[in-house]
């Protein structure tokens, strides 16, 4: 391998090692606290189901769910 390619490869490995160290020091909790408003702004929210909604008392999936969770 020529020296330029070796140097480029070494720099890439050094950058990867630096990224890994930064990831290990990363605090998800701190990130969420710092970006809460941005996260809330882009996160979709499911609407609540109204009392008179025909799907509110749906139970046709209950048996399938029970079978799946028993396994």
Buried (B, 14 or more C-beta within 10 A) or exposed (E): EEEEEEEEEEEEEEEEEEEEEEEEEEEEEEEEEEEEEEEEEEEEEEEEEEEEEEEEEEEEEEEEEEEEEEE
